[in-house]
Amino acid sequence: MDRKTWLAVGLSILGIILFQWYYDATYGPYLRHQEEVRRQQAAAAAAASPSATPASVPSAATATPAPARPVAEMTARSETLSARGGKDTADFVFNNDTGGIEAVLLRMHLNEKQSAVSLNGDRRMPIGALSTGIQSPLGGFEMQSDAPGGVVTFTKREGDGLEIEKKFRLPNDGEPGAPYLATLELTFRNPTAVALSRPALYLSTGGAAPIHKTDLPLYTRFDWSRDDHMSGIDVNHFNAGGILGFEWRQATETFAETVAPVRWAAVTSQYFCTIVTALDVQGTSVAAARFVVPGAAPGSHPVYGVQGALGLPPFTLEAGKTITQKFQIYAGPKELGRLEKLGQGESAVMNFGWFGFVSKFLLWAMNLLHGPLQSYAAAIIVLTILIKLALWPLQNKATNSMRRMAALSPKMTELREKYKDDPQKMNEELMKLYRDYGVNPFSGCLPMLIQIPIFFGFYSMLGCAIELRNSSFFWIHDLSQPDTVFHLLGFPINILPLVMAGTMVWQMAITPKTGDATQQRIMMFMPIIFIVFAYNYASALSLYWTTQNLFSIIQLYLTRNTPLPKLEKIKHPAKRGSDPSPGSRKKRKP
């Protein structure tokens, strides 16, 4: 390798070290403390019950951090109902005080401790709880349950006589949305002889927090839909905003906005979400608050979650009148197919971004290929190869154009040196040179421009595709997580991003050199940029980019074996209306 290639390799390694230093300094103390707490809890459980096996430990006890209330008290005030949908099972834990869903245990999805993923399990604000403020649930509800029918009813009578009833119904196996979709009927009755009024109340969406220690904070979000348009904030919104010492937004623990009419509100983590959709009432506002996820070591950087609420309109209820409002609650994985079937635009919580149509196509194609291949890694590799084959003619044309540009390089250098004091004249002569030899200086960039939406489509899709969780490939245990094989002095060694950077350097080394020296030096930073994107991201992204790099390298070698293009000037036809040569001029008729 030449000096420039070694420099690119060195800069890539330096970029990895600096980015990992920042990530470890920010989240390392919290993650290490959490790991120590897990070891202590496992040791205590083993000492208390030596004969117990991991399968005998209740998932509800291990799926989430310790609850705020004593376990005995929580057991007396909670009831669990299970919902089935084919092979999937979800357990809904109801709270008989605040009258809502305290937690949802997803039996088919495991967390780091190999127990069921718990949604909202570490919050005191149940899903479906009513409140006057984002963090003040109304208590005093009494619970009646019909486990065989999958129905739980909460009732409360307030001091002025207003009766509130909340009826949750879980889906039966085979019903649409099973097992993750529940319905809620909220009823207000006025049995008194006078009119009763209530200000705007909030209906809680529950909370969301990172499930895995490597889940990115930007995926912990609160989103809502208004007029078929989704808006939202991530958990970093509550931090102070500023740059270079100038602060334009102060840190806050809560968020509120009047945005009527609101169709639904949701809290999401990287791969899971809870969505509350209003079916026959329009929300008038939204509110959210952040909270600290339990388990942080003293002095370490905290990890935050977010809880949200949908604002309901105020009402006045005449004597003897009743009003009922219906909602549906989805608490489960961010599966595009399931979310699209909800019918109210809830699939927007996938948050695919500008290239959402590309992400949806890639997700559809990946799942289609997974059918016969039975491996998501193989599906990603085959999909990448199919895309590269489709772009093969365009890439060949671009490579040939780059080779012609490289052949023109001596002439271009002469022009730059000749007109170095006159940039305008230099550009005119360069464009004339391109035209004379039939070279398009921008054709080599076209494949990269096409690759940009594909890359970001993959980036958005692979970052939240629930299908990739716990999918393995050789040494990679989980395609949705970094492929860390070991730690060196506390530094995680992720193999696939390093291979990806190596293939990028290799590709740069054999690509025909075009442009001036400054442009070539800028391109040397590309491996560093991709390392920052991919090092602590889902390893599936590195697998995709490495595959496409290797395919491009093979294509470049095949193209390099073709004869070099001959530099010949193109004879351009004379422009219409131009003055013919003197010897061919016709005499004018008198």
ZIWOMO-V331277 format. One line per field, one symbol per residue. psi: psi as a letter, one per 40 degrees, with the letter a starting at -180 (. if undefined). burial: 1 if it has 16 or more other ideal C-beta (glycine too) atoms within 10 Angstrom, else 0. A space follows every 50 residues. Layout:
# ZIWOMO-V331277
psi->???
burial->???
This chain:
# ZIWOMO-V331277
psi->iiddddddddddddddddddddddddedddddddddddddddddddddgd eiideehhdddediihidiiddddddeihhiihigbeihhhhhihedefa hdihhhdehiadefihhhheefiegiheiiieidfgihaeiihhigddef hhhhiihideehhhhhhhhiiiheiheieehiihhhhhigeieiihihah iihieaiiihdidehhdeehihiihhffhhiiiieedeiihiifehhehi iieihihhfihhdiiihiadeiihhhhhdfihieiiiiiiihhiehihei hihiihiiihhiiiihhiheiiihhiiihhhaighdddddedefeeeeed feadfdddddddddddddddcddfhdddddddddddddddeddddddddd dddddddeddddddddddfdegddddddddddddddefhheedeeddddd ddddddddddddeehddehehihbehdheeiifhdihhfehhhhdddddd dddddddddehhhiiidddddddeeddddddddedfiheddddddddddd ddddddddddeiiiihhhihhhihiheihiideehihih.
burial->00010001101100110011000100101110110010000000000000 00000000110111001000000000011010111001111111111111 11111110111000111111111111111110011011001010100001 01111100000111111111100000111111110111110000010100 11111111111101111011111111000101111011000000000000 00001100100111111111111111110010111111111011110001 00111111111110101000000010111111111101100101111111 11001101110110111011000011101111110011001000110111 11111111000100100010000001001100110110101011011001 10011111111111111110101001011111110000000101111111 10111111001101100000001101110111111111111111111111 1110110010000010000000000000000000000000
